[in-house]
Amino acid sequence: MKKYSLDSFKDLILRNPALDTQDLSADDGGENTERENWSNKREYILSMIGYAVGLGNIWRFPYLAFKNGGGAFLIPYFTMLLVAGIPLFFLESALGQFCSQGPVNIWRMVPLLQGVGVATVMVSVVASVYYNVIIAYAAYYMFASMQNPLPWSDCFSWSDSNCSTTQKVSCNISGVLVANWTEQNITCPSSDRVQIPTQSPSEQYWDRVALQRSSGLDETGPVVWHLALCLLLSSSITAAALIKGIKSSGKAVYFTATFPYVVIFILLIRGVTLEGAQEGIDFYIGSKSNLTKLTEAEVWKDAATQIFFSLCIAWGGVITLCSYNNFHNNVFRDTLMITLTNCGTSVFAGFAIFSILGHMAHIYKVSVAEVVDEGFGLTFIAYPDALSKLPISPLWSILFFFMMLTVGLGSQFAGIEVITTCMIDMFPEILQSKRGLLTLAASSLLYLMGLPCVTRAGIYWVTIIDNFAASWVLLILALFETIGVSYLYGLNRFIQDIEMMIGNKSFAFWLWWRACWFFITPVILVVIFVWSVISFVPPSYGGVVYPDWSLALGWCMVTFILIWIPAVAVYKLIKAEGNLWERLKLLCSPSEDWHPYLDVHRGERYSKHNSQQRKNHQNRPEVDVNVISDAWL
């Protein structure tokens, strides 16, 4: 009987597309020894879940569900998941896995649009800056929770006269406001009662202690030292987790991707046992669901936007993380698993959030609607206030903010990995052996860029970045992705590429994905984009109106990100040979470098012999203008 060595056996597996090589032993580092693969499938899945499940699942989805009809909101939410979220996630995952390259080099399939990849990296850089700051906020609150009582549980020495744990009501007697009219035995008609504006201790603590917020962007003030230290901690943890690339980050996600679920489950169990919890859940997606909301276009727009941003489409992270998969990994099955887990997490977290907010409303004897907020207001004002009302409040507060810290880190890991992966893919000979140094450099740069965001005006900068650089700009990039794949590269060719990885599928299987990629998803992206532009409102925070120069700076950030798309296209057109039509035809066709990373996976379609035949048949010029990886910086 003929004997086979271990290497020959692996080679046999790799050459058979019908077999899945995702479960090769972790000891050999996967099939791609040059670029590396995930050590095992678990690390990849956990990394993707940690990346997709972010702050938006906790501080935005519950609010949107409450605002848009409660349980009725789940109908447009999961509809948009089906027609936009899953198709886009599947598209990006397949692109990254097929060529084992980052967001820039995948555009070897359509060299004219390689600027889209560069713009994607720019978005990741800018978004990583302010995301790092939000992680620093969570870290600060976690450390501040390590005292009893919680520092925002009452109006302590740091507060001013407007701070109050109860509502203040005065009586208007002949034009004079009397504060203590009940103590003076004065009967005050309800029409003469005037509610005095107050701030809760948690709101004042957030503004006066945590942020030390200035009056506006014109008053920058000094760096807030405790936030700067927490920012340094966040950057250090990220660098340490990524120092060896996916080999080290893959180990870190065992904790960062799973711990949030433990905390959410604990908070849910504690929350549903509290008095008033049922009322909070009813407001969330319970008996007070409003099906009539489904007739409002705004509800569907909110659902599509939330799906799009919660899955991190067009950030580059999905492509980057999938680029480290084994070639025959079942990317379709993973797409369904990750996207459904992400959306399920949003719904699950909402129950924990609203059960405790319902208890808070019960204590204050107000409607749940009066304590519900989103974004910073939920995470750093409303929820800390609610936690301070619980027995053993420091414990719950530490758990909650530690969860926010780990959720943020899981997403931040992928953001940094996008930057380092693209740099290494462009200059593999120089940077492949210097990954650790490159990671330290990227983390240090992001820390320095984040320092303006931890000044006393820092929260205003964070809001500007969030509103301009990390919002509807992503819609444009995703639209270019679908156009590039569907209309320039070609859906038939793209589907053949996917079948090289996961095996042949029936015509019926591809019918739905063809419809989404070619028509449904692009139309949804256009509608959301147009709506977002029409309804655009200049950013503000805490009622502070931003100066004109700051808005101009926000538009400059948008321009800096998007300018790469036409700039790279023009550069390539200038460098190409032939008339304008010949240049366009050349740059809209896959380059000679577009193929699976390893020779063993290229098969007949991407063999060197067929590649040369295609080149001769198309009479392409010899000038190498298809890849910008030489010097796009």
C-alpha positions in Angstrom: 0.0 0.0 0.0 1.3 3.4 -0.9 2.1 5.6 2.1 1.5 9.4 2.2 3.3 11.9 4.3 1.4 14.4 6.4 2.4 17.2 4.0 1.2 15.3 1.0 -2.1 14.5 2.7 -2.6 18.2 3.5 -1.8 19.1 -0.1 -4.4 16.6 -1.3 -7.0 18.3 0.9 -6.1 21.8 -0.2 -6.4 20.8 -3.8 -9.9 19.4 -3.3 -12.5 22.3 -3.2 -15.2 20.0 -2.0 -13.3 19.6 1.3 -13.3 22.2 4.0 -9.8 22.9 5.4 -10.9 25.2 8.1 -10.3 22.6 10.8 -6.6 21.9 10.1 -4.6 21.6 13.2 -3.8 24.9 14.9 -0.2 23.8 15.4 0.7 24.3 11.7 -0.8 27.8 11.6 -3.2 27.0 8.8 -2.6 26.6 5.1 -1.0 30.0 4.3 2.3 30.0 6.2 3.4 33.2 4.5 0.5 35.4 5.4 -0.9 33.3 8.3 -4.4 32.0 9.0 -6.6 31.9 12.1 -5.3 29.2 14.5 -8.8 27.7 14.5 -12.4 28.4 13.5 -13.4 29.5 17.0 -11.0 32.4 17.0 -12.3 33.7 13.7 -16.0 33.5 14.7 -15.3 35.1 18.1 -13.3 37.9 16.4 -16.0 38.6 13.9 -18.7 38.6 16.7 -16.5 40.8 18.9 -16.1 43.2 15.9 -19.7 43.3 14.8 -21.2 43.4 18.3 -20.3 47.0 19.4 -21.6 49.9 21.4 -24.5 50.5 18.9 -26.0 47.2 20.0 -26.3 48.4 23.5 -26.7 52.2 23.4 -28.7 52.7 20.2 -30.8 49.7 19.2 -33.0 49.6 22.4 -33.7 53.3 22.0 -34.7 52.9 18.3 -36.9 49.9 19.2 -38.7 52.0 21.9 -38.9 55.0 19.6 -40.3 53.1 16.5 -43.1 51.0 17.9 -41.4 48.6 20.3 -41.8 45.0 19.1 -43.2 46.2 15.8 -39.8 47.6 15.0 -38.4 44.0 14.7 -40.3 43.6 11.5 -38.5 46.3 9.5 -35.3 45.5 11.4 -35.1 41.9 10.3 -36.4 42.7 6.9 -33.5 45.1 6.4 -31.2 42.5 7.7 -32.3 40.1 5.0 -32.2 42.5 2.0 -29.2 44.7 3.0 -27.3 43.5 6.0 -26.6 39.9 5.1 -26.0 40.4 1.4 -23.4 43.2 2.1 -21.7 41.1 4.9 -21.6 38.1 2.6 -20.1 40.1 -0.2 -17.3 41.6 1.9 -16.6 38.3 3.6 -16.3 36.5 0.3 -14.0 39.2 -1.2 -11.6 39.1 1.7 -11.4 35.3 1.9 -11.1 34.7 -1.9 -7.9 36.8 -2.4 -6.5 36.8 1.2 -5.9 40.5 1.0 -7.0 43.6 2.9 -9.5 46.4 1.8 -7.0 48.0 -0.6 -5.7 45.1 -2.5 -9.1 43.4 -3.1 -9.7 46.1 -5.7 -7.3 44.4 -8.0 -10.5 43.0 -9.3 -11.5 46.5 -10.5 -8.3 48.6 -10.4 -10.2 51.8 -11.3 -12.0 51.7 -7.9 -8.9 51.0 -5.8 -9.4 54.4 -4.2 -12.5 52.9 -2.5 -10.2 50.6 -0.5 -7.9 53.5 0.4 -11.0 55.5 1.6 -12.1 52.5 3.7 -8.8 52.5 5.5 -9.1 56.2 6.1 -12.5 55.7 7.7 -11.0 53.0 9.9 -8.2 55.4 11.0 -10.6 58.2 11.9 -13.2 56.0 13.5 -10.5 54.2 15.6 -9.5 57.6 17.1 -12.9 58.4 18.5 -13.8 54.8 19.3 -10.6 54.7 21.4 -11.9 57.7 23.3 -15.2 56.1 24.1 -13.4 53.1 25.5 -11.5 55.5 27.7 -14.8 56.9 29.0 -15.9 53.4 29.9 -12.6 52.6 31.6 -12.8 55.8 33.7 -16.3 55.0 34.8 -15.2 51.4 35.7 -12.5 52.7 38.0 -14.8 55.4 39.4 -17.3 52.7 40.3 -14.8 51.2 42.7 -16.1 53.2 45.6 -19.1 53.2 47.8 -21.3 55.1 47.5 -21.0 55.7 43.8 -19.7 59.2 43.2 -22.8 60.1 41.0 -25.4 58.7 43.4 -25.9 62.1 45.1 -25.0 65.8 44.8 -21.6 65.8 46.4 -19.0 68.6 46.6 -18.4 68.7 42.9 -22.0 69.6 42.1 -23.7 73.1 41.8 -27.0 74.5 43.0 -28.9 73.0 40.0 -28.1 69.4 41.1 -31.0 67.6 42.6 -32.1 64.0 43.1 -35.8 65.1 43.1 -37.9 67.5 41.0 -38.1 71.0 42.4 -41.4 72.8 42.2 -42.1 76.4 43.2 -45.3 78.3 43.6 -46.0 81.5 41.6 -47.6 83.8 44.1 -48.3 87.2 42.7 -45.4 87.0 40.3 -43.0 85.8 43.0 -41.6 82.2 43.0 -41.8 80.7 46.5 -39.6 77.6 46.8 -40.8 76.1 50.1 -44.5 76.9 49.8 -45.5 73.6 51.3 -43.6 74.3 54.4 -45.3 77.7 54.6 -48.7 76.1 54.5 -49.6 77.8 51.3 -52.1 76.1 49.0 -50.8 76.4 45.5 -53.1 75.7 42.5 -51.6 73.4 39.9 -51.8 76.2 37.4 -49.4 78.3 39.5 -46.9 75.5 40.1 -43.6 76.1 38.2 -41.1 73.3 37.8 -37.5 74.5 38.4 -35.0 73.1 35.9 -32.6 70.7 37.6 -29.9 68.2 36.7 -29.5 64.8 38.1 -26.3 63.9 39.9 -25.2 61.5 37.1 -25.7 64.2 34.5 -23.6 66.7 36.4 -21.0 64.1 37.2 -20.6 63.3 33.5 -20.3 67.0 32.5 -18.4 68.5 35.5 -16.2 65.6 36.7 -15.7 63.0 33.9 -15.5 65.3 30.9 -14.9 68.6 32.7 -16.8 69.9 29.7 -16.1 73.4 28.4 -18.7 75.8 27.0 -17.9 74.9 23.4 -15.3 74.2 20.8 -13.9 77.7 21.1 -12.8 76.9 24.6 -10.5 73.9 24.3 -9.0 73.9 27.7 -6.3 71.6 29.0 -6.1 67.8 28.6 -8.3 66.0 31.2 -5.5 63.9 32.8 -7.7 61.0 34.0 -9.2 60.6 30.5 -5.7 60.8 28.9 -4.5 58.0 31.2 -7.5 55.9 30.4 -6.9 56.5 26.7 -3.3 55.4 27.2 -4.6 52.2 28.9 -7.0 51.5 26.1 -4.3 52.0 23.5 -1.9 49.8 25.5 -4.4 46.9 25.8 -5.1 47.1 22.1 -1.4 47.1 21.1 -0.7 44.2 23.5 -3.6 42.1 22.1 -2.5 42.7 18.5 1.3 42.6 18.9 1.5 39.2 17.1 -1.4 39.8 14.8 -4.2 37.4 14.7 -2.2 34.8 16.7 -2.5 37.1 19.8 -5.8 38.8 19.1 -7.4 35.4 18.4 -6.6 34.5 22.0 -7.8 37.8 23.4 -11.3 37.5 21.9 -12.0 34.4 23.9 -12.6 36.8 26.7 -13.5 40.1 25.0 -16.2 38.5 22.8 -17.8 36.3 25.4 -17.6 38.3 28.6 -20.2 40.9 27.5 -22.8 38.1 27.2 -22.1 37.0 30.7 -22.7 40.5 32.0 -25.8 41.2 29.9 -27.2 37.9 31.2 -26.4 38.8 34.9 -27.9 42.3 34.4 -31.0 40.8 32.8 -31.6 38.4 35.7 -31.1 41.2 38.2 -33.2 43.6 36.2 -36.3 41.5 35.8 -36.5 40.9 39.5 -36.7 44.7 40.2 -40.0 46.5 40.8 -41.1 48.3 37.7 -39.1 46.1 35.3 -42.2 44.8 33.6 -43.2 48.4 32.7 -39.8 49.0 31.1 -40.0 45.8 29.1 -43.5 46.7 27.9 -42.2 50.0 26.6 -39.3 48.2 24.9 -41.0 45.5 22.8 -43.9 44.3 25.0 -47.6 45.0 25.1 -47.2 48.6 24.2 -45.9 47.8 20.7 -47.4 50.1 18.0 -47.9 48.4 14.7 -49.2 51.6 13.1 -45.6 52.8 13.2 -44.9 50.4 10.3 -46.6 52.9 7.9 -44.0 55.6 8.7 -41.1 55.7 6.3 -38.8 57.0 9.1 -39.1 53.6 10.9 -37.8 51.7 7.9 -35.0 54.2 7.4 -33.9 53.8 11.1 -34.0 50.0 10.7 -31.9 50.0 7.6 -29.4 52.4 9.1 -29.1 50.4 12.3 -28.5 47.2 10.5 -25.9 48.8 8.2 -23.8 50.3 11.0 -24.2 47.5 13.6 -22.7 45.0 11.1 -19.8 47.4 10.4 -20.2 47.3 6.7 -17.6 49.3 4.7 -15.3 49.8 7.7 -12.8 47.3 6.2 -12.8 45.1 9.3 -15.0 42.3 7.7 -12.7 42.1 4.7 -9.6 42.1 6.8 -10.7 39.5 9.3 -12.0 37.2 6.5 -8.7 37.5 4.6 -7.1 35.3 7.3 -9.5 32.4 6.7 -8.6 29.2 4.9 -9.6 29.3 1.3 -12.3 26.6 1.5 -13.9 28.0 4.7 -17.7 28.0 4.4 -18.0 31.8 4.3 -21.8 31.7 3.6 -22.5 29.6 6.8 -20.3 32.0 8.8 -22.2 35.0 7.4 -25.5 33.7 8.6 -24.1 32.8 12.0 -22.4 36.1 12.7 -25.2 38.4 11.4 -27.9 36.6 13.2 -25.8 36.6 16.4 -25.2 40.3 16.1 -28.9 41.1 15.7 -29.9 38.7 18.4 -27.5 40.4 20.8 -29.2 43.8 20.1 -32.6 42.4 21.1 -31.2 40.5 24.1 -29.3 43.5 25.4 -32.5 45.6 25.1 -34.3 43.5 27.7 -31.4 44.0 30.2 -31.3 47.8 29.6 -35.1 48.4 29.8 -35.8 46.2 32.8 -33.4 48.4 34.8 -34.7 51.7 33.2 -38.2 50.6 34.1 -37.1 50.2 37.8 -35.6 53.7 37.6 -38.9 55.1 36.2 -40.7 53.4 39.1 -38.4 55.0 41.7 -38.8 58.5 40.2 -42.5 57.9 39.6 -42.3 59.1 36.0 -43.0 57.4 32.6 -40.3 55.2 31.2 -40.2 57.5 28.2 -38.8 60.2 30.4 -35.7 58.2 31.4 -35.0 56.6 28.0 -32.1 58.1 26.0 -29.5 56.9 23.4 -25.8 57.2 22.9 -23.8 59.0 25.6 -27.0 59.9 27.4 -27.9 56.3 28.0 -24.5 54.9 28.7 -23.0 57.6 30.9 -26.1 59.4 32.4 -29.3 57.4 32.4 -27.9 53.9 33.1 -25.3 55.0 35.8 -28.2 56.8 37.5 -30.3 53.6 37.4 -27.4 51.4 38.7 -26.8 53.8 41.6 -30.3 52.9 42.8 -29.6 49.2 43.1 -28.4 47.4 46.2 -24.7 46.8 46.0 -24.6 49.4 43.3 -20.8 49.5 42.9 -20.8 45.8 41.8 -23.4 46.3 39.1 -21.7 49.5 37.9 -18.3 47.8 37.7 -19.8 44.9 35.7 -21.6 47.2 33.3 -18.7 49.4 32.5 -16.3 46.5 32.3 -18.7 45.1 29.7 -18.7 48.4 27.8 -14.9 48.3 27.9 -14.7 44.8 26.5 -17.3 45.5 23.8 -15.4 48.5 22.7 -12.1 46.7 22.6 -13.5 43.9 20.5 -14.4 46.4 17.8 -11.2 48.4 18.2 -9.0 45.3 17.6 -10.4 45.0 14.1 -10.0 48.7 13.4 -6.3 48.5 14.2 -6.0 45.3 12.3 -7.3 47.0 9.1 -4.5 49.5 9.2 -1.7 47.1 9.9 -3.0 44.4 7.4 -3.2 46.9 4.6 0.3 48.2 5.3 1.7 44.7 5.4 -0.1 43.6 2.2 1.4 46.6 0.4 4.9 46.1 1.6 5.1 42.4 2.6 8.9 42.1 2.1 9.6 45.0 4.5 6.8 44.9 7.1 5.8 41.2 7.4 8.6 40.6 10.0 7.9 43.9 11.7 4.2 43.5 12.6 4.8 44.1 16.3 6.6 47.4 15.6 3.9 48.4 13.1 1.2 47.7 15.6 2.9 49.8 18.3 3.4 52.6 15.8 -0.3 52.5 14.8 -1.5 52.4 18.4 0.8 55.3 19.4 -0.4 57.4 16.5 -4.0 56.8 17.3 -3.3 57.8 20.9 -1.7 61.1 19.9 -4.6 61.8 17.5 -7.0 61.1 20.3 -5.6 63.6 22.7 -7.7 66.5 21.4 -10.7 64.4 22.1 -9.8 64.2 25.8 -9.5 67.9 26.4 -12.3 69.8 28.0 -13.8 70.3 24.5 -13.2 66.7 23.6 -16.8 65.5 23.6 -17.6 68.1 20.9 -14.8 66.7 18.7 -16.1 63.1 19.2 -19.5 64.2 18.1 -18.2 65.9 15.0 -16.2 62.8 14.0 -19.2 60.6 14.6 -21.6 62.8 12.6 -19.3 63.4 9.6 -16.6 60.8 9.1 -18.3 57.7 10.5 -21.9 58.0 9.3 -23.3 58.3 5.8 -19.8 58.3 4.2 -20.0 54.6 4.8 -23.1 54.4 2.6 -21.1 55.8 -0.3 -18.3 53.3 0.1 -20.8 50.4 0.4 -22.5 51.6 -2.8 -19.2 51.6 -4.6 -18.6 48.1 -3.4 -21.8 46.8 -4.8 -21.4 48.7 -8.1 -17.8 47.5 -8.5 -18.7 43.9 -7.9 -22.1 43.7 -9.6 -21.7 46.0 -12.6 -17.9 46.1 -13.3 -16.4 42.9 -12.1 -19.6 40.9 -12.9 -21.9 38.9 -10.8 -21.3 35.7 -12.8 -17.6 35.9 -12.2 -18.0 36.8 -8.5 -20.3 33.8 -8.0 -17.8 31.5 -9.7 -15.2 32.8 -7.3 -17.4 32.0 -4.3 -18.1 28.5 -5.7 -14.4 27.9 -5.9 -14.4 28.3 -2.1 -17.6 26.7 -1.0 -18.5 24.4 -3.8 -21.2 24.6 -6.5 -24.7 25.8 -5.6 -27.9 25.6 -7.5 -29.4 28.4 -9.6 -32.2 28.9 -7.1 -29.6 29.4 -4.3 -28.0 32.3 -6.2 -31.2 33.9 -7.4 -31.8 35.7 -4.2 -28.2 36.9 -3.9 -28.2 38.1 -7.5 -31.3 40.1 -6.9 -29.9 41.7 -3.8 -26.4 42.5 -5.1 -27.6 43.7 -8.5 -30.7 45.8 -7.5 -32.3 45.6 -4.1 -29.3 46.4 -1.9 -27.9 49.3 -4.1 -31.4 50.8 -4.2 -31.7 50.7 -0.4 -28.3 52.3 0.0 -29.2 55.1 -2.4 -32.5 55.7 -0.6 -30.8 55.8 2.8 -28.1 58.1 1.6 -30.4 60.6 -0.1 -32.6 60.6 3.0 -29.6 61.1 5.3 -28.4 64.1 3.2 -31.9 65.7 3.1 -32.5 65.2 6.8 -28.9 66.2 7.8 -28.8 68.3 10.9 -25.6 70.0 12.0 -24.2 68.3 15.0 -24.7 69.7 18.5 -24.1 68.5 22.0 -25.9 69.5 25.2 -27.6 72.4 23.4 -24.2 73.9 22.4 -24.3 75.3 18.8 -21.1 74.5 16.9 -19.2 77.3 15.2 -19.1 77.5 11.5 -15.4 76.7 11.3 -16.0 73.3 13.1 -18.6 72.4 10.5 -16.3 73.3 7.7 -13.6 71.0 9.4 -16.2 68.2 9.5 -16.8 68.5 5.7 -13.0 68.6 5.2 -12.8 65.2 6.9 -15.5 63.9 4.6 -13.6 65.3 1.6 -10.3 63.8 2.8 -11.9 60.3 3.0 -13.8 60.4 -0.3 -11.2 62.3 -2.4 -9.2 59.1 -2.7 -11.8 57.5 -5.0 -11.5 60.0 -7.9 -7.8 60.7 -7.2 -6.7 57.1 -7.6 -9.0 56.6 -10.6 -7.5 59.7 -12.4 -4.0 58.6 -11.5 -4.5 55.2 -13.0 -6.1 56.6 -16.1 -3.2 58.9 -16.7 -0.7 56.0 -16.2 -2.5 53.6 -18.5 -1.8 53.4 -22.3 -4.2 53.7 -25.2 -7.2 55.9 -25.8 -9.7 56.8 -23.1 -12.0 53.8 -23.9 -9.1 51.3 -23.9 -7.9 52.7 -20.6 -11.3 52.4 -19.0 -11.8 48.9 -20.3 -8.4 47.9 -19.0 -8.9 49.4 -15.5 -12.4 47.9 -15.2 -11.0 44.4 -15.8 -9.3 42.3 -13.1 -5.6 42.8 -13.0 -3.1 40.0 -13.4 -2.6 40.0 -9.6 -6.3 39.2 -8.9 -6.4 35.6 -7.9 -6.4 33.4 -4.8 -3.3 33.9 -2.7 -1.9 30.4 -3.0 -1.2 28.7 -6.3 -2.8 25.5 -5.1 -6.2 27.2 -4.9 -6.2 29.0 -8.3 -7.4 26.1 -10.4 -7.8 26.3 -14.1 -9.5 29.7 -14.0 -6.6 31.5 -12.4 -3.7 29.4 -13.6 -0.6 31.3 -14.9 -1.1 29.8 -18.4 -4.7 31.0 -18.6 -3.7 34.3 -17.2 -1.2 34.8 -19.9 -3.7 33.8 -22.6 -6.2 36.3 -21.3 -3.5 39.0 -21.3 -2.6 38.3 -24.9 -6.2 38.0 -26.0 -7.1 41.4 -24.6 -3.8 42.9 -26.0 -3.2 44.6 -22.7 -0.3 47.1 -22.4 2.7 46.1 -20.5 2.6 49.1 -18.1 1.7 47.9 -14.5 -1.0 50.3 -13.4 -3.4 47.9 -11.9 -2.2 47.9 -8.3 -1.6 51.0 -6.3 0.2 49.0 -3.6 3.6 50.4 -4.5 3.0 53.9 -3.2 -0.6 54.9 -2.4 0.7 56.7 0.7 
